[in-house]
Amino acid sequence: MVDSRDYGEFETAWCPGCGNFGLLRALKRALAACGLEPHQILLVSGIGQAAKAPHYLRANVFNGLHGRSLPVATGAKLANPGLTVIAESGDGCMYGEGGNHFLAALRRNLDITILVHDNQVYGLTKGQASPTSAAGFVTKAQPRGVFANPFNPLAVAVAMGCGFVGRGYVGRQDELIELIARAIRYRGTALVDIQQPCVSFNHLNTYDWYNARCQPLADDYDAGNFDLALRTALESGFRLPVGVLYEKEGQAVFEDNFAVLKEKTPLCQRPTDYRQLAAIIESYT
C-alpha cells in the first residue's frame, strides 16, 4: 500500500508560510490516494519557486526551461504512455512564458495533469506582476499598478474544451487532495489552478483574503454543464468557487490517434522490426 511518506521529506528553499508547502503536501497525499508509487510518476516543471516542488519529493523529475514544462510532458507521455505525467509550475511560468504551450496542450488533449501554483505574482524573481495579477496590483516593477486585465485560465480551458477543469485552494486541504486525485485519474488533459498566497511579495492575496473567498461549489452543481462551467469560471468579485468546474467523460485523447501508443510499455523497450525499418529507408532512395 502506498503512503504519502513514500514520497519523502526534503529541506526546501521556500519562505516560511509559503503556499507551496500546502500544495506539495496535498500532492503527495493525492498520489498515495491514487495508489501510485514514486517510480510510476514523472513530474515536469519549468522555472520558479513553484517549479522547485518536484525537487522536494521522491519521483521521476524533469526540471526544464521557463514556461516549457508542457512540451517536455508531452514528449514524455508519448514516449512512455504508461507513465503518469504531471506538469507543475507557477502562474507566471505556465500562463506567461508558457502561455502558447498551455493553449496547445488544451487543444491536443493528452492524458496528462496540469497543476498550477497560482499566487498572482512572480516569486523567484522577487515580486513582479504575473498574468493572473489583478488590475491595479502595485509591485516594484509596476509602481503605478497593473494596467492589463488578469488572464483567466479556467475560462480559457473550459472554452477550449478541456475535459477536466478545477480550482483548488491550499487552505482547504481535504478538498484539494481529492481534487488533485480526481484530476490524475481523469483520462485526458486535466487542469487544476490552485490558489495560494505568496507571503513575501503579495500582501494583497493573503490567507485571510483567500479564506473569505474560496468556497466550495454547491452540492447540486452540475460539472457536466458546459454553459454553467463557463459562467462559473468567468465569475468575478468576492467569491472564488473551488472544486471541479467542468468534467466531460469519454473524450478521445491524443494518444488514441496512434496505434503504437495503445501498448503502454515505453517505446525504447519495444522490439525493432528491421525489415520495416529497411523498407522505410529504401523508400527515400
Protein Blocks (a to p, Z undefined) as FASTA:
>chain_A
ZZfklnopaddfbdehiaklmmmmmmmmmmmmnopafklpccdddedjklmmmmmcccdd
ddddehilmmmmmmmmmmmmmbccdddddfklmmmmmmmmmmmmmmnopabddddddehi
afknoopacfklcehiacfklmnopfbdcddfklmmmmnopabdcdddfklmmlmmmmmm
mmmmpgcddddddddddfklmcklgfklmmmmmccddfklcfklmklmmmmmmpgcjbcc
edjfbdcehiacfklmpmklmpmcdfklpccdfklmmmmmmmmZZ
